[in-house]
Each structure stands twice: as C-alpha cells, then as structure tokens.
Amino acid sequence: MKERLQKLLSAAGVCSRRKAEEYLAAGRVTVNGAAAGLGDRADPALDRVEVDGVPLSVPAAHTYILLNKPRGYVTTLSDEKGRKTVADLLSGCPARVWPVGRLDLDSEGLLLLTDDGELTNRLTHPSHEVEKEYLVWAKGEVPAGAEVLRAMDFLDGEPIRRPRVKVAKAEEGGGLLSVVIHEGKNRQVRRMCAAAGLAVTRLKRVREGRLRLGDLKPGQWRPLTEDELRAL
C-alpha cells in the first residue's frame, strides 16, 4: 500500500516526519531512481526508496527503552561541542534509537528512546499532552512558590495548563516539590520555577504518562515491558 514518504521515512527510523520534509525538499530522497518531492507516495513492498543512495529498510520490530539519564549528558546522539551524550550510555542496545523529547544537560531522570518514528511523532505532538512528573529541589520560599505555580496558566506569554504541585518538603531557604506538567516546552519547569521566585538546584523526571522511573539507577537503561508498551 502506498504511503506518504514522510511517514515511510519516519516508520523506518530515518528521521522525524518534519525532518523528512527537509530531506525531500533537498532532493535527498528517490523513488525507483527518480527524485521525490513533498506529497509523493510509495509502496515499500513494490518501490525502491532511497535516502542519500541508501535503500530504505523498515525494521520488522521496533525497540523501546527507558533510560535514567544522569546530569551532565545532553539529550542527543552526537554533539558538536564534544559533550557527553545519551548515546554514550546505550551500550548493548540492539538498535539505533533516538530520544523521545528532551531533558536538558543539568536535568536527570526518565528518558524514553525508540526507533519507532510513528510513536515519536504521536508522543511529541503538542495535542497529545503527555503528563510529565518532576521532582524539583529548589531554593526560596517553597510554600509560597508552590502557590504561584499552581495558579500559573501563562509562561512567557504563552498559555499552559495549570500544573499540579505538591510540597514534599519545606524548610528554611528551600525544599522539595513534585510538579506535573502537560506540555514539553524548552526548560519549562525551570522557567516556571524562576517565575515563581524559586531557584532550581536539582531536577529529576520520574514519570511520563504511565511510564515510571522506579529504581533504575542513573546511567542504566532497560527495555519497556509489554504492559508499558500497551500503555503507550
């Protein structure tokens, strides 16, 4: 069955659908030897699709893993600045996988990686609004900051859903919060806390949707269970 080339490239783990559009516009994709364009379709069972001259290969089964990303690693597979990347932690992984979403350099915790382009597209699309729970260690007046966070429905002029916030520990000069958000904007939790008068000292993602970090140690990864895959 013919499918849009963006979908085929994504399903094969070559790149995201958006990136596939760039590949097509740059003339990097061919179908049966002819340059393909935006809107073109192909049947992988009948047509020869190539990217940069390399035939497209759709995996028989996809790989899904959960990583506990430590601080000090960038959420990318390569880095032009020579920093440590999450790819350095994937020894023994049976496939080339990429991160679904991001955790910044100084953040840690749950990170999903896969070679399933369709799932990546679905989970990262803004309409999906997957819940993400973070533990936030912060300096400042934590109870007062938590009240500001609970009422927050705009961040730097952009609308957001009000987060769910619990104070796990409050002491003089700081404390620990649980913050649940529904978007995935760049450094969102840190920016929200700064707007609430709190300075984040440590940030750890412990849940994404129904996926939980559990007792996985920093730097370790494991395959998703069947129950977790069904939940996705």
Backbone bond lengths (Angstrom), bond angles and torsions (degrees), N, CA, C in turn:
res aa  C-N    CA-C-N  psi(-1)  N-CA   C-N-CA  omega(-1)  CA-C   N-CA-C  phi
1 M - - - 1.461 - - 1.529 109.44 -
2 K 1.334 115.74 134.48 1.450 119.93 -179.48 1.530 110.72 -72.48
3 E 1.317 115.20 137.86 1.461 122.50 177.76 1.526 108.33 -131.37
4 R 1.330 115.75 156.98 1.457 119.16 173.97 1.530 109.75 -59.91
5 L 1.325 115.64 142.10 1.459 119.34 -177.02 1.529 111.84 -62.96
6 Q 1.337 117.07 -32.69 1.465 118.99 177.12 1.512 110.89 -59.04
7 K 1.331 116.27 -41.51 1.456 120.85 -179.12 1.520 110.55 -68.78
8 L 1.340 117.28 -39.61 1.465 120.40 -179.60 1.529 111.04 -65.08
9 L 1.320 117.14 -43.09 1.465 120.13 -179.94 1.526 110.84 -65.74
10 S 1.315 115.80 -38.74 1.463 119.82 178.67 1.522 110.84 -66.32
11 A 1.335 116.71 -45.61 1.462 120.73 -178.88 1.528 111.72 -64.34
12 A 1.331 116.41 -29.82 1.462 120.39 -179.95 1.521 112.42 -81.59
13 G 1.330 116.46 -4.47 1.460 119.61 179.06 1.510 114.15 80.23
14 V 1.330 117.31 16.62 1.460 120.03 179.96 1.525 110.51 -74.34
15 C 1.329 116.11 -44.27 1.456 121.12 -176.88 1.528 108.50 -171.80
16 S 1.313 116.22 176.73 1.455 120.43 175.71 1.527 109.84 -74.41
17 R 1.330 116.65 166.84 1.463 119.63 177.96 1.523 111.15 -61.90
18 R 1.330 116.82 -40.61 1.462 119.92 179.78 1.517 111.11 -62.95
19 K 1.340 116.04 -42.59 1.458 119.62 178.66 1.527 110.53 -67.03
20 A 1.339 116.84 -33.65 1.457 120.44 178.46 1.524 111.02 -61.22
21 E 1.325 117.06 -35.67 1.460 120.27 177.30 1.530 110.21 -62.18
22 E 1.323 116.81 -37.61 1.466 120.12 177.35 1.528 110.39 -66.76
23 Y 1.344 116.70 -40.50 1.459 120.32 178.21 1.521 110.61 -60.93
24 L 1.336 116.33 -43.34 1.466 120.96 -179.24 1.526 110.70 -65.12
25 A 1.322 116.00 -43.94 1.466 119.92 -179.57 1.531 111.21 -64.05
26 A 1.334 116.58 -30.25 1.464 120.95 -179.15 1.526 112.55 -85.84
27 G 1.332 117.82 -0.95 1.455 121.10 178.61 1.508 114.70 75.86
28 R 1.332 116.60 22.36 1.460 120.19 -176.73 1.531 113.05 -86.60
29 V 1.333 116.66 -6.99 1.469 120.88 -176.55 1.521 109.48 -113.91
30 T 1.342 116.57 133.16 1.458 121.21 176.02 1.521 109.94 -126.04
31 V 1.337 115.83 151.03 1.463 122.70 174.08 1.520 107.35 -124.51
32 N 1.322 115.64 115.96 1.465 121.89 -177.84 1.524 111.67 55.09
33 G 1.333 115.17 38.69 1.456 121.10 175.48 1.510 115.87 88.04
34 A 1.333 118.30 -8.54 1.461 121.76 -178.82 1.528 109.95 -105.63
35 A 1.340 115.38 140.81 1.460 119.82 179.25 1.525 110.42 -60.56
36 A 1.325 115.82 135.17 1.466 121.42 -178.66 1.523 109.68 -102.28
37 G 1.335 114.55 157.71 1.460 119.60 -179.60 1.515 111.31 -129.40
38 L 1.321 115.54 176.49 1.456 121.26 178.15 1.524 110.26 -58.97
39 G 1.317 116.19 134.73 1.459 120.97 -179.85 1.509 114.26 92.47
40 D 1.350 117.54 -12.58 1.463 119.97 179.30 1.526 110.55 -71.24
41 R 1.335 114.01 153.39 1.458 121.09 179.72 1.519 109.97 -125.93
42 A 1.330 114.80 162.79 1.464 120.43 177.01 1.517 109.39 -155.28
43 D 1.321 114.69 156.91 1.459 121.54 174.71 1.524 107.18 -108.21
44 P 1.338 118.34 110.51 1.470 119.74 -176.00 1.517 113.82 -61.36
45 A 1.334 117.07 -18.63 1.468 120.02 177.97 1.518 111.94 -80.65
46 L 1.331 117.24 -20.32 1.465 121.20 -175.49 1.520 113.40 -119.19
47 D 1.330 117.05 -30.86 1.461 121.32 -174.78 1.527 111.38 -103.36
48 R 1.327 114.51 150.40 1.470 120.37 176.61 1.533 107.94 -97.08
49 V 1.327 114.99 107.50 1.457 121.01 179.33 1.525 108.34 -102.47
50 E 1.343 116.19 129.96 1.459 120.58 -179.86 1.519 110.60 -128.82
51 V 1.313 115.87 145.78 1.456 122.85 173.76 1.518 107.06 -120.96
52 D 1.330 116.29 117.21 1.473 121.44 -176.13 1.526 110.93 55.13
53 G 1.338 115.64 34.58 1.457 120.78 177.41 1.512 115.14 83.42
54 V 1.333 116.96 -0.67 1.464 121.01 -179.52 1.530 108.77 -101.37
55 P 1.334 118.26 124.07 1.475 120.59 -178.81 1.522 111.78 -60.38
56 L 1.322 114.79 141.30 1.455 121.19 178.02 1.524 109.59 -72.18
57 S 1.316 115.71 135.36 1.465 120.95 179.52 1.513 108.84 -130.79
58 V 1.324 116.32 113.23 1.464 120.92 179.46 1.523 109.11 -87.32
59 P 1.330 118.97 122.01 1.471 120.68 -177.52 1.519 111.81 -64.27
60 A 1.336 115.62 146.07 1.466 119.88 178.78 1.519 110.68 -68.52
61 A 1.313 117.24 -32.02 1.464 121.48 178.73 1.522 108.64 -144.35
62 H 1.297 116.49 145.24 1.453 121.03 -178.61 1.532 111.19 -92.11
63 T 1.313 115.14 162.89 1.460 122.53 179.69 1.524 108.70 -114.43
64 Y 1.329 116.00 136.07 1.464 121.87 -179.55 1.526 107.54 -134.11
65 I 1.337 116.53 121.71 1.454 118.61 -179.36 1.526 110.16 -132.98
66 L 1.323 114.94 155.64 1.461 123.02 177.53 1.520 107.63 -116.32
67 L 1.319 116.03 124.93 1.464 122.85 -177.76 1.522 109.83 -115.42
68 N 1.327 115.84 140.26 1.465 120.30 169.27 1.530 106.44 -94.62
69 K 1.329 115.64 96.69 1.460 120.09 -176.72 1.527 111.00 -74.52
70 P 1.315 117.33 125.52 1.471 118.97 175.79 1.531 110.39 -80.42
71 R 1.323 115.43 165.68 1.462 119.36 171.41 1.531 109.30 -66.35
72 G 1.331 115.20 151.48 1.461 119.42 177.50 1.506 114.74 93.74
73 Y 1.331 117.68 2.50 1.469 122.45 177.91 1.523 108.91 -117.47
74 V 1.337 116.75 137.17 1.458 120.00 176.97 1.530 109.32 -89.59
75 T 1.327 115.07 146.65 1.463 120.63 -176.54 1.516 109.52 -87.51
76 T 1.317 114.90 73.21 1.454 122.40 176.74 1.522 107.35 -156.63
77 L 1.328 116.74 167.49 1.464 120.10 -178.48 1.526 112.57 -91.26
78 S 1.329 116.74 -15.55 1.464 120.89 174.97 1.526 107.52 -152.55
79 D 1.318 116.19 155.50 1.463 119.34 -176.24 1.518 109.45 -140.02
80 E 1.345 116.00 124.91 1.456 120.25 -177.08 1.519 112.65 -69.30
81 K 1.349 117.26 -16.05 1.457 121.02 179.05 1.529 112.54 -91.70
82 G 1.332 116.30 -0.66 1.458 119.84 177.66 1.514 114.93 78.29
83 R 1.335 117.08 15.82 1.460 120.17 179.29 1.529 110.67 -77.54
84 K 1.327 115.85 161.59 1.460 120.59 176.89 1.527 109.08 -67.29
85 T 1.342 116.28 139.56 1.461 120.71 -179.09 1.523 110.14 -121.46
86 V 1.341 116.08 165.27 1.467 119.50 178.73 1.527 111.23 -63.33
87 A 1.335 117.55 -22.77 1.464 119.91 177.46 1.529 110.95 -61.86
88 D 1.334 116.85 -28.05 1.470 120.53 179.49 1.523 112.35 -67.86
89 L 1.334 116.38 -14.08 1.471 120.96 -175.72 1.530 112.33 -100.51
90 L 1.334 117.50 1.06 1.464 120.33 -169.81 1.525 113.71 -101.43
91 S 1.302 117.39 28.56 1.461 120.66 177.87 1.530 110.36 -57.10
92 G 1.324 116.11 129.32 1.457 121.27 179.46 1.513 114.34 91.61
93 C 1.324 117.33 -6.61 1.468 119.64 178.73 1.531 108.97 -67.60
94 P 1.334 119.01 131.68 1.469 121.44 -172.27 1.520 115.13 -77.79
95 A 1.339 118.82 -4.87 1.459 120.79 -176.27 1.514 110.25 -145.11
96 R 1.326 116.14 164.68 1.461 120.67 173.42 1.520 107.57 -81.98
97 V 1.306 116.68 109.98 1.461 121.33 -178.06 1.524 109.15 -114.64
98 W 1.314 115.67 162.29 1.465 121.03 177.95 1.523 109.16 -131.35
99 P 1.338 117.40 160.65 1.469 120.34 -178.57 1.523 111.94 -72.55
100 V 1.325 115.63 143.63 1.463 122.09 172.18 1.532 106.20 -101.17
101 G 1.316 117.12 103.05 1.454 120.17 -173.07 1.519 110.70 84.20
102 R 1.338 114.95 -169.99 1.464 119.28 -173.57 1.520 112.44 -140.05
103 L 1.314 114.33 156.78 1.465 124.11 163.43 1.518 105.12 -131.11
104 D 1.333 117.88 131.70 1.454 118.83 -176.33 1.527 111.13 -70.97
105 L 1.312 115.18 171.88 1.463 122.32 -173.29 1.520 112.42 -52.84
106 D 1.326 117.50 -41.09 1.463 121.39 -174.21 1.526 113.45 -92.57
107 S 1.324 117.46 2.13 1.460 121.14 178.78 1.522 110.44 -101.34
108 E 1.323 115.57 162.94 1.466 120.57 -174.85 1.520 109.76 -140.42
109 G 1.337 114.29 172.66 1.456 118.93 172.36 1.516 114.54 111.65
110 L 1.324 114.59 -153.25 1.458 122.91 -168.80 1.519 112.22 -64.63
111 L 1.335 115.53 126.39 1.459 122.08 174.60 1.520 108.41 -139.08
112 L 1.330 116.23 123.08 1.463 122.22 177.72 1.517 108.98 -89.37
113 L 1.341 116.52 135.87 1.463 121.85 175.43 1.517 108.98 -130.69
114 T 1.329 116.73 145.44 1.458 120.94 -177.41 1.524 110.36 -158.44
115 D 1.331 116.33 168.59 1.464 121.85 169.50 1.533 109.95 -111.97
116 D 1.322 116.42 18.52 1.466 123.45 -179.21 1.533 108.80 -97.03
117 G 1.329 115.87 102.09 1.454 120.05 -177.67 1.511 113.51 -66.72
118 E 1.338 116.85 -36.51 1.456 119.94 -179.49 1.527 110.99 -64.75
119 L 1.331 116.83 -43.86 1.459 120.12 178.63 1.530 110.35 -64.56
120 T 1.321 116.55 -41.90 1.460 120.26 178.40 1.521 110.71 -57.72
121 N 1.321 116.35 -46.17 1.460 121.02 -179.42 1.527 110.75 -61.63
122 R 1.329 115.84 -41.43 1.465 119.73 -177.23 1.528 111.91 -68.79
123 L 1.340 116.41 -43.20 1.466 119.91 -175.76 1.523 112.70 -74.22
124 T 1.330 117.50 -27.84 1.461 119.91 -177.32 1.520 112.69 -95.57
125 H 1.326 118.24 -6.73 1.463 119.81 178.65 1.529 108.96 -68.53
126 P 1.347 117.77 135.70 1.471 120.29 -177.04 1.525 114.15 -55.52
127 S 1.332 117.98 -30.57 1.465 120.26 -176.91 1.525 112.43 -70.55
128 H 1.331 117.47 -17.12 1.464 120.22 -176.03 1.528 111.65 -74.86
129 E 1.328 116.90 -37.02 1.465 122.79 175.80 1.529 112.98 48.80
130 V 1.315 116.00 58.45 1.458 121.10 177.38 1.526 109.34 -71.26
131 E 1.339 117.42 128.76 1.460 120.80 177.49 1.525 111.10 -64.45
132 K 1.323 115.24 138.51 1.460 121.07 176.88 1.521 108.25 -130.40
133 E 1.333 115.92 126.48 1.456 120.36 -178.82 1.524 110.22 -109.14
134 Y 1.328 115.55 133.06 1.456 121.89 -178.74 1.528 110.48 -124.75
135 L 1.318 116.18 144.30 1.455 121.71 165.11 1.521 106.33 -94.96
136 V 1.328 115.19 129.63 1.465 120.68 -173.83 1.525 109.42 -125.21
137 W 1.336 116.07 115.04 1.457 121.39 171.83 1.527 106.77 -92.16
138 A 1.325 117.39 126.41 1.456 119.75 -173.10 1.515 111.81 -142.02
139 K 1.326 115.32 153.46 1.459 122.96 171.92 1.521 108.52 -99.18
140 G 1.335 116.21 145.41 1.451 120.96 -179.83 1.511 111.15 126.46
141 E 1.322 116.10 -171.92 1.460 121.50 178.36 1.528 108.63 -82.24
142 V 1.319 116.13 90.61 1.466 121.39 -171.38 1.531 113.14 -61.64
143 P 1.332 121.36 -49.48 1.474 119.52 179.69 1.528 112.87 -58.18
144 A 1.322 117.41 -43.42 1.463 120.36 178.81 1.522 110.91 -67.28
145 G 1.342 116.76 -40.20 1.460 120.26 178.04 1.516 112.16 -63.40
146 A 1.336 116.23 -37.02 1.462 120.53 178.87 1.525 111.17 -62.82
147 E 1.326 117.03 -38.13 1.464 120.66 177.97 1.522 110.89 -64.07
148 V 1.311 116.42 -40.83 1.471 120.05 177.68 1.526 110.34 -64.14
149 L 1.324 116.62 -42.34 1.465 120.57 179.81 1.524 111.43 -62.05
150 R 1.310 117.36 -42.99 1.466 121.38 -177.63 1.530 112.14 -61.62
151 A 1.306 116.61 -28.52 1.467 121.14 -177.70 1.526 112.60 -94.12
152 M 1.319 116.98 0.37 1.463 120.78 -172.20 1.524 111.15 -78.56
153 D 1.325 116.09 117.47 1.464 119.50 175.54 1.529 112.68 -123.92
154 F 1.337 116.43 5.55 1.462 121.93 171.99 1.521 108.17 -137.40
155 L 1.314 116.29 144.20 1.462 122.13 176.66 1.520 107.75 -134.86
156 D 1.315 116.14 114.56 1.468 121.57 -177.34 1.526 111.56 50.82
157 G 1.344 115.28 41.90 1.452 120.86 175.84 1.509 115.92 84.49
158 E 1.340 118.02 -3.68 1.459 121.88 179.91 1.524 109.75 -105.97
159 P 1.353 117.75 138.08 1.466 119.59 -179.47 1.520 111.91 -70.31
160 I 1.332 116.11 141.54 1.465 122.57 173.87 1.523 107.56 -136.34
161 R 1.324 115.98 158.85 1.458 119.34 171.98 1.523 108.68 -76.22
162 R 1.315 115.50 141.49 1.457 118.54 -179.93 1.532 110.38 -60.23
163 P 1.315 117.33 131.08 1.466 120.12 -179.45 1.523 111.33 -75.39
164 R 1.317 115.20 159.20 1.460 120.62 169.09 1.521 107.65 -95.24
165 V 1.319 116.67 127.87 1.461 121.16 -172.61 1.523 109.75 -131.03
166 K 1.330 115.90 130.46 1.457 121.71 173.93 1.523 108.84 -125.51
167 V 1.312 115.93 141.32 1.459 120.91 175.11 1.523 107.89 -92.03
168 A 1.324 116.74 111.50 1.461 121.15 179.79 1.526 111.75 -85.21
169 K 1.333 115.49 -29.57 1.471 119.65 -179.02 1.524 108.14 -158.18
170 A 1.302 116.73 132.15 1.457 121.10 176.46 1.521 108.92 -132.14
171 E 1.310 116.03 129.73 1.453 121.89 177.53 1.517 108.57 -143.78
172 E 1.288 116.92 173.65 1.459 119.63 -177.19 1.526 110.88 -61.22
173 G 1.308 114.97 119.29 1.466 119.77 176.07 1.506 115.37 90.82
174 G 1.331 118.88 -0.21 1.466 118.01 -179.64 1.509 113.26 171.84
175 G 1.341 115.95 -163.61 1.454 120.34 -179.36 1.512 112.42 162.94
176 L 1.326 115.13 -167.63 1.466 123.17 -175.75 1.521 109.28 -128.55
177 L 1.335 116.22 131.82 1.460 122.87 -179.81 1.521 110.73 -122.15
178 S 1.332 115.86 153.03 1.451 122.52 164.57 1.525 106.52 -107.89
179 V 1.341 117.03 123.68 1.461 121.94 -177.48 1.523 108.86 -124.97
180 V 1.337 116.34 125.55 1.468 122.22 178.82 1.521 108.16 -112.97
181 I 1.340 116.22 121.77 1.464 121.45 178.14 1.524 109.43 -118.61
182 H 1.337 116.11 167.66 1.462 121.24 -177.01 1.521 112.79 -117.42
183 E 1.334 116.33 -12.42 1.457 119.81 178.21 1.532 109.15 -102.67
184 G 1.304 115.54 -172.05 1.455 119.50 176.39 1.511 110.67 -144.07
185 K 1.336 116.00 45.39 1.454 120.56 -178.28 1.530 110.32 -69.50
186 N 1.327 115.17 157.56 1.450 121.39 -176.92 1.531 111.45 -57.54
187 R 1.335 116.19 122.63 1.474 123.35 178.49 1.527 111.70 49.37
188 Q 1.329 115.64 39.01 1.464 120.62 -170.70 1.525 113.33 -59.89
189 V 1.322 117.29 -50.06 1.462 119.54 -176.08 1.528 110.49 -64.63
190 R 1.313 117.78 -40.79 1.461 120.31 178.49 1.532 110.75 -62.71
191 R 1.311 116.83 -42.41 1.464 120.44 -179.82 1.528 110.82 -67.33
192 M 1.337 116.85 -39.50 1.461 119.98 177.64 1.524 110.81 -62.30
193 C 1.322 115.84 -45.09 1.463 119.59 -179.06 1.529 110.78 -64.32
194 A 1.337 117.11 -40.33 1.461 119.86 178.22 1.527 110.31 -60.69
195 A 1.347 116.27 -39.98 1.465 120.16 178.85 1.531 111.66 -67.86
196 A 1.345 116.52 -22.34 1.464 121.15 178.96 1.520 112.22 -94.80
197 G 1.326 117.06 7.76 1.454 120.47 177.52 1.512 114.70 81.99
198 L 1.347 116.85 19.89 1.464 120.90 -178.96 1.530 109.78 -114.79
199 A 1.319 116.42 139.86 1.465 122.11 177.56 1.522 108.75 -105.58
200 V 1.316 117.22 113.66 1.461 122.19 -176.99 1.524 109.92 -73.19
201 T 1.322 116.30 129.07 1.464 121.35 176.36 1.534 111.68 -106.40
202 R 1.325 116.21 -21.84 1.466 120.73 177.93 1.519 108.38 -156.43
203 L 1.334 116.58 139.44 1.463 121.41 -177.37 1.522 108.83 -137.63
204 K 1.331 116.08 125.04 1.459 120.76 -175.17 1.532 109.71 -134.94
205 R 1.339 116.82 121.69 1.465 120.28 175.66 1.528 108.83 -84.43
206 V 1.337 115.67 125.79 1.461 120.21 -175.89 1.530 112.69 -114.96
207 R 1.335 116.83 -11.30 1.465 118.94 -179.97 1.524 110.03 -153.19
208 E 1.324 115.80 143.21 1.465 122.32 172.94 1.518 107.05 -139.53
209 G 1.333 116.53 110.62 1.457 119.32 -171.67 1.514 109.34 61.66
210 R 1.329 116.40 -124.08 1.465 120.93 178.13 1.522 112.66 -99.98
211 L 1.339 116.57 5.84 1.463 120.64 175.46 1.528 109.49 -84.96
212 R 1.314 116.68 131.29 1.465 121.44 179.81 1.527 109.95 -121.54
213 L 1.322 115.17 143.92 1.459 120.60 -179.35 1.520 111.67 -67.70
214 G 1.334 116.82 -38.57 1.460 120.26 179.67 1.513 111.70 62.72
215 D 1.341 116.30 -141.64 1.465 120.59 -175.71 1.529 112.74 -100.45
216 L 1.339 117.16 19.79 1.460 120.50 176.56 1.529 109.32 -61.80
217 K 1.329 116.99 130.33 1.458 120.95 -175.56 1.533 111.08 -79.81
218 P 1.337 117.62 153.43 1.460 120.72 178.48 1.525 111.94 -54.83
219 G 1.331 115.58 132.92 1.459 121.09 179.65 1.512 114.28 87.88
220 Q 1.335 117.65 -8.73 1.471 120.71 179.88 1.526 110.51 -97.17
221 W 1.349 115.81 155.39 1.452 121.37 175.83 1.513 109.61 -135.93
222 R 1.337 115.77 161.95 1.459 121.81 176.60 1.521 108.96 -148.77
223 P 1.346 117.54 154.81 1.468 119.64 174.54 1.532 109.97 -68.97
224 L 1.311 116.56 151.49 1.456 119.88 173.58 1.519 109.92 -68.85
225 T 1.326 116.20 149.34 1.463 120.70 176.31 1.523 109.83 -81.14
226 E 1.322 116.88 167.17 1.461 120.98 177.67 1.529 110.86 -60.31
227 D 1.335 117.02 -40.72 1.459 120.36 178.74 1.533 111.09 -62.53
228 E 1.321 116.82 -40.21 1.456 120.63 179.04 1.529 111.64 -66.32
229 L 1.329 115.87 -38.67 1.472 119.62 178.39 1.524 110.59 -65.27
230 R 1.323 116.40 -40.95 1.471 118.74 177.85 1.525 110.54 -64.26
231 A 1.333 117.13 -36.00 1.459 120.36 179.09 1.515 112.18 -65.63
232 L 1.348 116.15 -32.64 1.463 119.85 177.67 1.521 111.82 -69.54
